[in-house]
């Protein structure tokens, strides 16, 4: 698996719910300020009920980004509902042959576990693009979270990382 470095292209997918473009822009801008480029999934703004398109289309975005050698990591927009619907449509052999960082949280955990168990690669439970953009109040991606993003996904810190911040309100 490839650690991220500045200039890398990160794919953004919406395996559950999406968000309005203007809210996503905050997350895109935050990731670009960290030195990365962004490519949005083809179906990220589709709407089928409360999800970002059909399960097949949501899975296609994930499969396409695992296939795309220019994409070095895949981050989800958010958790959302019905991420489990994409599981039968993921190409686990393709994913296994093209390991890369896959990051998401909440309902995306079903996909994280599916990929980890079926494709046998490490996945990452962490902030989606909306959180990286600060969320509704601008505080969802703290300096502490930003540093751990870099430490873990960019390999900036080689020793053990204490992910519990006793002074944090969490």
Secondary structure, 3 states (H helix, E strand, C coil): CCCCCCCCEEEEECCCCCCCHHHHHHHHHHHHHCCCEEEECCCCCCCECCECCCHHHHHHHHHHHHHCCCEEEEEECCCCCCHHHHHHHCCHHHHHHCCCEEEECHHHHHHHHHHHHHCCCCCEECCCHHHHCCCCCCCCCCHHHHHHHHHHHCCCCCCCCCCCCCCCCC
